[in-house]
Amino acid sequence: MERTIYSKYSNERAERFRIRTDIVTDEAGEKKVYKYACTIQAADHIRRQEELGRQLDAAYAGSRITFCPCTTENVPGGCRSVSPFVRGDNLQHLMEQAVAAGDWETVEQMVAAYADRVSGSGGEIPFVRTPEFVEVFGEEKLPEGMPCAAVSDVDMIFSNIFVESGKAVADGGWTVIDYEWTFPFPVPKKYLIYRAVYYAYYQIFKAEGKSLADWLKSAGLTEDETECFARMEEHFQEYLRAGAFPVRSMQRRMGTRIIPFAALLDGAGAGDGGEIVRESAYLRVRKLVYHIDRTECQDGSRICSGWAFAKTWDGRCLPVNIRVAAPGGERFAAEITRRTRADVAEMFKIRRVENPEFGFDCVWQAAPEQRFCIYFSLGNRESIYEG
C-alpha cells in the first residue's frame, strides 16, 4: 500500500500544462514520484515526458549530466509518469548553505561549474530560428550559430540538479529531475545558463552579493545576450500561462495594502513602499540621486530594481519615497522591497549611515507594453524615471 507524503498542484498554467506531482512511499519505505494530468488536455504533456527523457539521455550520453528515468502508466481516468525518488545533495540546498555561511567564493565556484558543464554537454548544433522556437520564445533576433544542445531542458536550474553525495560539485556526476520543459529544437545553451543564474539570484541569493548583471557576466553572458534572454523568458512565461492568472500575483492586481502593526500603533501609514521618512513634507533636500539597474517582465509582472537616496542641506543621506504610476498619473499597486546597498554608500563616500537602505525592487501587475513612471521624492524634490 502506497502513502502520499507530498503533493503539489501546478495548475496556474494553460490547461494543456496543468499537472499534479505526488511523492509516495510504500511499506518498505521506497519512494516514487508520480505526475498526473489535471485536465484532459494535459494528458499529452504527461505522456511526452518518457520520450523527452530518452532524447535527453541520447543527447547527453558520455557527459557528467544524466536524467532521472521516467515511464508512463495508464491509470483510471488517464495516465501518469513514474520516476524514482532521487537521493543526493540538491545543488540549490548546497548553494543556500554557502550563502548562509557568507561563503560567496564557493557560490561563485558552483555557478562557474554549472556554466562550464552546461556549455560543454548535450552536443553542439548551431542556433537557427524555427517556427517552434518562435511559438515558445518569441521573435527574438538571436545571432545565428549560437551553440545549442541537440535537445534542451530549459528548466535545468539548480533546484532540479542533484549531486553525488560526498563529491565536489565540479567533480561529481549530476542527475537532473523534472525535465518537463524540454524542447527538441535549437535553444542557445546560454539561455539555460541565464535562467539558472536568474532564479538563483532571487530565490537563493535573495539579491545579495554581486548584482544580477555581474553574476551573468561572470557566467559568460554579454549585456546584449542578457537583454535578449530576458525577453525570451517573458515570452516563455506567457506561453506556459496562455492567459491563466497565478494566485501569487493577486495582491499586485488587487492593490491590497500591507500595514505593519507597529506602524498602526505609532500612526504611520505604509503600503506601496510607504513613506519611510516621516518628516518628508518639510525636509530641505539639496540633491536626489537614483539609478535603475534593470527593468523587465516576469510572470505577468513588471520588475524594476535599482537604488535611490537624497542628500539634505543638514548633511544627511536618506532613502527616498517611491511610487509607481501610469504616464497619466494613475497609481499602480506596487510591491516595493527595500534593500541595503553598501556599495552605493561606498561609491558616494557616505560614511555616517549604518544601514544604507538605498536599494529597491518594485514589482507590479502590468502588461509588457504598458508604459510607467517611477516617482522618487523627498521633501521639496522629486525625480521621475519613465519606462
C-alpha positions as CSV (number, residue, x, y, z in Angstrom):
1,M,0.0,0.0,0.0
2,E,1.4,3.4,-1.1
3,R,1.1,6.5,1.0
4,T,1.2,10.0,-0.4
5,I,3.7,12.2,1.6
6,Y,3.8,15.2,-0.7
7,S,1.6,16.7,-3.4
8,K,1.9,19.8,-5.5
9,Y,-0.5,21.2,-8.0
10,S,0.9,23.1,-11.0
11,N,-2.4,24.5,-12.2
12,E,-1.7,28.2,-12.7
13,R,-0.9,27.4,-16.3
14,A,-2.5,26.8,-19.7
15,E,-4.9,23.9,-19.4
16,R,-2.7,21.7,-21.6
17,F,0.1,22.0,-19.0
18,R,-1.8,21.6,-15.7
19,I,-0.4,18.7,-13.7
20,R,-0.1,17.3,-10.1
21,T,3.1,15.9,-8.7
22,D,2.9,13.3,-5.9
23,I,5.7,11.7,-3.8
24,V,4.6,8.4,-2.4
25,T,6.2,5.8,-0.2
26,D,5.5,2.1,0.1
27,E,5.6,-0.2,3.1
28,A,9.3,-0.8,2.6
29,G,10.0,2.9,2.6
30,E,10.8,3.2,-1.1
31,K,9.8,6.5,-2.6
32,K,8.5,7.2,-6.1
33,V,7.4,10.4,-7.9
34,Y,4.1,10.4,-9.9
35,K,2.9,13.1,-12.2
36,Y,-0.7,13.3,-13.2
37,A,-2.6,15.3,-15.8
38,C,-5.1,17.7,-14.1
39,T,-7.0,18.2,-17.3
40,I,-7.8,16.1,-20.4
41,Q,-5.7,18.4,-22.5
42,A,-2.6,17.8,-20.2
43,A,-2.5,14.1,-20.9
44,D,-0.2,14.5,-23.9
45,H,2.1,16.7,-21.8
46,I,2.4,13.8,-19.3
47,R,2.9,11.1,-22.0
48,R,5.7,13.0,-23.7
49,Q,7.9,13.0,-20.6
50,E,9.1,9.5,-21.2
51,E,10.2,10.3,-24.8
52,L,11.8,13.5,-23.7
53,G,13.9,11.6,-21.2
54,R,15.1,9.2,-23.9
55,Q,16.1,12.1,-26.1
56,L,18.0,13.8,-23.3
57,D,19.8,10.6,-22.4
58,A,20.9,10.3,-26.0
59,A,22.0,13.9,-26.3
60,Y,23.9,13.9,-23.1
61,A,25.4,10.4,-23.4
62,G,29.0,10.4,-22.2
63,S,28.7,13.6,-20.2
64,R,28.5,14.0,-16.4
65,I,24.9,15.0,-16.7
66,T,22.2,12.3,-16.5
67,F,18.5,12.4,-16.3
68,C,16.1,10.7,-13.9
69,P,14.4,7.8,-15.8
70,C,10.7,8.2,-16.4
71,T,8.0,5.7,-17.6
72,T,4.3,6.2,-18.4
73,E,1.4,4.2,-16.9
74,N,-2.2,4.2,-17.7
75,V,-4.4,4.8,-14.6
76,P,-8.2,5.2,-14.2
77,G,-9.2,8.4,-15.8
78,G,-5.9,9.0,-17.7
79,C,-2.2,8.4,-17.3
80,R,0.7,9.2,-15.0
81,S,4.5,9.4,-15.3
82,V,6.6,7.4,-12.8
83,S,10.1,8.3,-11.7
84,P,12.3,7.0,-8.9
85,F,13.0,9.4,-6.0
86,V,16.5,10.8,-6.5
87,R,18.7,10.9,-3.5
88,G,21.8,13.0,-3.0
89,D,22.8,16.6,-2.4
90,N,20.5,19.1,-4.1
91,L,22.6,21.9,-5.8
92,Q,20.2,24.6,-4.6
93,H,20.5,23.4,-1.0
94,L,24.3,23.4,-1.2
95,M,24.2,26.9,-2.5
96,E,21.8,28.1,0.2
97,Q,24.2,26.7,2.8
98,A,27.1,28.6,1.3
99,V,25.1,31.8,1.1
100,A,24.0,31.4,4.8
101,A,27.7,31.0,5.7
102,G,28.7,34.0,3.7
103,D,30.9,31.8,1.5
104,W,30.5,33.6,-1.8
105,E,33.7,32.1,-3.2
106,T,32.0,28.6,-3.1
107,V,28.9,30.0,-4.7
108,E,30.9,31.5,-7.5
109,Q,32.7,28.2,-8.0
110,M,29.3,26.4,-8.2
111,V,28.0,28.9,-10.8
112,A,31.2,28.6,-12.8
113,A,31.0,24.8,-12.7
114,Y,27.4,24.9,-13.9
115,A,28.2,27.3,-16.8
116,D,31.1,25.1,-17.8
117,R,29.2,21.8,-17.7
118,V,26.1,23.1,-19.5
119,S,28.3,24.7,-22.2
120,G,30.2,21.5,-22.8
121,S,27.4,19.0,-22.7
122,G,24.4,17.9,-24.8
123,G,26.1,18.0,-28.1
124,E,26.5,21.2,-30.1
125,I,24.4,22.4,-33.0
126,P,24.1,25.9,-34.4
127,F,21.1,28.0,-33.5
128,V,18.5,28.6,-36.2
129,R,15.2,30.3,-35.5
130,T,12.5,27.7,-36.2
131,P,8.7,28.2,-36.1
132,E,8.6,26.1,-32.9
133,F,11.2,28.4,-31.3
134,V,9.1,31.5,-32.2
135,E,6.0,29.9,-30.7
136,V,7.6,29.3,-27.3
137,F,10.2,32.1,-27.1
138,G,9.0,34.8,-29.5
139,E,10.6,36.6,-32.4
140,E,13.8,37.4,-30.6
141,K,16.6,38.2,-33.1
142,L,19.4,36.0,-31.7
143,P,22.6,35.6,-33.7
144,E,22.6,32.6,-36.0
145,G,25.0,29.8,-35.0
146,M,25.0,30.2,-31.2
147,P,25.8,26.8,-29.6
148,C,22.8,24.7,-28.7
149,A,22.3,21.2,-27.3
150,A,20.6,18.7,-29.5
151,V,17.7,18.7,-27.0
152,S,17.3,21.4,-24.5
153,D,15.9,21.2,-20.9
154,V,15.4,24.9,-20.3
155,D,14.4,24.2,-16.6
156,M,17.8,22.8,-15.7
157,I,18.0,25.2,-12.8
158,F,19.9,24.5,-9.6
159,S,16.9,23.2,-7.7
160,N,16.4,20.4,-10.3
161,I,20.0,19.1,-10.1
162,F,21.3,16.5,-7.6
163,V,25.0,15.9,-7.0
164,E,26.6,12.7,-5.8
165,S,26.8,12.8,-2.0
166,G,30.3,13.5,-0.8
167,K,31.6,14.6,-4.2
168,A,32.7,18.2,-5.1
169,V,30.1,20.0,-7.2
170,A,32.6,20.4,-10.1
171,D,33.7,16.7,-9.9
172,G,30.7,14.5,-9.2
173,G,28.0,13.4,-11.6
174,W,24.8,15.4,-11.8
175,T,21.3,13.9,-12.0
176,V,18.6,16.2,-13.4
177,I,15.0,15.8,-12.3
178,D,11.8,17.3,-13.7
179,Y,12.7,17.9,-17.3
180,E,9.1,18.9,-18.1
181,W,10.2,21.9,-20.2
182,T,12.4,20.2,-22.8
183,F,12.3,21.2,-26.4
184,P,13.7,19.2,-29.4
185,F,14.6,22.3,-31.4
186,P,17.7,24.6,-31.1
187,V,17.7,26.7,-27.9
188,P,21.0,28.5,-27.0
189,K,22.9,26.9,-24.1
190,K,23.5,30.4,-22.8
191,Y,19.7,30.8,-22.2
192,L,19.8,27.8,-19.9
193,I,22.6,29.5,-18.0
194,Y,20.7,32.7,-17.9
195,R,17.6,31.0,-16.4
196,A,19.6,29.2,-13.8
197,V,21.6,32.2,-12.6
198,Y,18.5,34.5,-12.7
199,Y,16.4,32.3,-10.5
200,A,19.4,31.6,-8.2
201,Y,19.9,35.3,-7.8
202,Y,16.3,35.9,-6.5
203,Q,15.5,32.5,-4.9
204,I,18.8,31.5,-3.4
205,F,21.0,34.7,-3.1
206,K,18.0,36.9,-2.2
207,A,19.5,39.6,-4.3
208,E,22.6,39.7,-2.1
209,G,26.2,39.7,-3.0
210,K,27.0,40.8,-6.6
211,S,24.4,42.4,-8.8
212,L,22.5,40.1,-11.2
213,A,24.4,41.7,-14.2
214,D,27.7,40.8,-12.6
215,W,26.6,37.2,-11.9
216,L,25.5,36.8,-15.5
217,K,28.7,38.4,-16.8
218,S,30.8,36.1,-14.7
219,A,28.9,33.2,-16.2
220,G,29.9,34.3,-19.7
221,L,26.9,36.3,-20.9
222,T,27.1,39.6,-22.5
223,E,24.8,42.5,-21.8
224,D,23.1,42.2,-25.2
225,E,22.6,38.4,-24.7
226,T,21.1,39.1,-21.2
227,E,18.6,41.5,-22.7
228,C,17.6,39.0,-25.4
229,F,17.2,36.2,-22.9
230,A,15.1,38.3,-20.6
231,R,12.6,38.9,-23.5
232,M,12.7,35.2,-24.3
233,E,11.9,34.4,-20.7
234,E,9.0,36.8,-20.7
235,H,7.5,35.1,-23.9
236,F,8.1,31.7,-22.4
237,Q,6.1,32.5,-19.3
238,E,3.3,33.8,-21.5
239,Y,3.4,30.5,-23.4
240,L,3.1,28.5,-20.2
241,R,0.2,30.5,-18.8
242,A,-1.7,31.2,-22.0
243,G,-3.9,33.7,-20.1
244,A,-4.0,31.9,-16.8
245,F,-3.6,34.2,-13.8
246,P,-1.5,33.0,-10.9
247,V,-2.9,33.4,-7.4
248,R,0.5,34.6,-6.2
249,S,0.0,37.8,-8.3
250,M,-3.5,38.6,-6.9
251,Q,-2.1,41.1,-4.4
252,R,-0.4,43.1,-7.1
253,R,-3.6,43.2,-9.3
254,M,-6.0,44.0,-6.4
255,G,-3.7,46.5,-4.8
256,T,-4.0,45.3,-1.2
257,R,-2.1,47.5,1.2
258,I,0.1,45.9,3.9
259,I,0.3,48.0,7.0
260,P,2.7,46.7,9.7
261,F,1.1,46.5,13.2
262,A,3.8,48.7,14.6
263,A,3.1,51.4,12.1
264,L,-0.6,51.4,13.2
265,L,0.5,51.9,16.8
266,D,2.6,55.0,16.1
267,G,0.2,56.3,13.5
268,A,2.4,55.9,10.5
269,G,0.9,54.7,7.2
270,A,2.5,52.1,5.0
271,G,1.9,50.1,1.8
272,D,3.1,50.6,-1.8
273,G,6.6,51.2,-0.4
274,G,5.3,53.5,2.3
275,E,6.7,56.9,3.4
276,I,9.9,55.8,5.1
277,V,10.9,59.3,6.3
278,R,8.1,60.7,8.5
279,E,9.2,64.3,8.2
280,S,9.5,64.2,4.4
281,A,6.9,67.0,4.0
282,Y,9.3,69.7,5.3
283,L,12.8,68.2,4.7
284,R,15.1,70.6,2.8
285,V,16.7,68.3,0.2
286,R,19.8,69.5,-1.7
287,K,20.0,66.7,-4.2
288,L,18.1,63.5,-5.1
289,V,20.0,60.7,-6.9
290,Y,18.7,57.4,-8.4
291,H,19.8,54.7,-10.8
292,I,17.9,51.9,-12.5
293,D,19.8,48.7,-12.6
294,R,17.2,46.7,-14.6
295,T,13.6,46.6,-15.8
296,E,11.9,43.5,-17.1
297,C,8.7,41.5,-17.3
298,Q,8.4,38.2,-15.4
299,D,5.4,36.0,-14.8
300,G,2.9,38.7,-15.8
301,S,4.5,41.4,-13.6
302,R,6.8,44.3,-14.3
303,I,10.0,44.4,-12.2
304,C,12.2,47.5,-11.7
305,S,15.3,47.4,-9.5
306,G,17.9,50.0,-8.6
307,W,18.9,52.5,-5.9
308,A,18.0,56.0,-4.8
309,F,18.7,58.4,-2.0
310,A,18.6,62.1,-1.1
311,K,21.1,64.5,0.3
312,T,19.7,67.1,2.7
313,W,21.1,70.5,3.4
314,D,21.8,69.5,7.0
315,G,24.2,66.8,5.8
316,R,22.1,63.6,6.0
317,C,21.8,61.0,3.3
318,L,18.3,59.4,3.4
319,P,16.3,56.8,1.5
320,V,13.5,58.3,-0.7
321,N,9.8,57.6,-1.1
322,I,8.9,55.7,-4.2
323,R,5.6,55.3,-6.1
324,V,4.8,53.8,-9.5
325,A,2.2,55.2,-11.8
326,A,1.0,55.1,-15.4
327,P,2.0,58.2,-17.6
328,G,-1.4,59.6,-17.0
329,G,-0.9,59.6,-13.2
330,E,-3.0,56.5,-12.3
331,R,-1.1,54.8,-9.5
332,F,-0.1,51.2,-9.7
333,A,-0.4,48.9,-6.6
334,A,3.4,48.2,-6.4
335,E,5.1,45.8,-4.0
336,I,8.3,47.7,-3.0
337,T,11.1,46.0,-1.2
338,R,13.9,48.0,0.3
339,R,17.5,46.6,0.3
340,T,20.7,47.7,1.9
341,R,23.2,48.9,-0.7
342,A,26.6,49.3,1.0
343,D,28.2,49.5,-2.5
344,V,26.2,52.7,-3.2
345,A,27.3,54.2,0.2
346,E,30.9,53.4,-0.6
347,M,30.7,54.8,-4.2
348,F,29.4,58.2,-2.8
349,K,31.7,58.1,0.2
350,I,28.8,58.1,2.6
351,R,30.2,57.3,6.0
352,R,27.6,58.2,8.6
353,V,24.8,55.8,7.6
354,E,24.9,52.5,9.4
355,N,22.2,50.8,7.3
356,P,22.1,52.5,3.8
357,E,18.7,51.2,2.7
358,F,19.0,52.8,-0.7
359,G,18.3,49.7,-2.8
360,F,14.8,48.9,-4.0
361,D,12.8,46.3,-6.0
362,C,9.5,47.4,-7.4
363,V,7.0,44.8,-8.7
364,W,3.6,45.4,-10.0
365,Q,1.0,43.8,-12.3
366,A,1.0,45.3,-15.8
367,A,1.1,44.2,-19.5
368,P,4.6,44.2,-21.1
369,E,3.6,47.1,-23.4
370,Q,2.3,49.3,-20.5
371,R,4.3,52.4,-20.1
372,F,5.1,53.5,-16.5
373,C,6.7,56.2,-14.4
374,I,8.6,55.7,-11.1
375,Y,8.5,58.8,-8.8
376,F,11.3,59.3,-6.3
377,S,10.6,62.0,-3.8
378,L,11.7,63.5,-0.6
379,G,10.9,67.0,0.9
380,N,10.8,69.5,-1.9
381,R,12.5,67.3,-4.5
382,E,11.1,64.8,-7.0
383,S,12.6,62.9,-9.9
384,I,10.8,60.8,-12.4
385,Y,12.0,57.7,-14.3
386,E,10.0,56.9,-17.4
387,G,9.9,53.3,-18.6
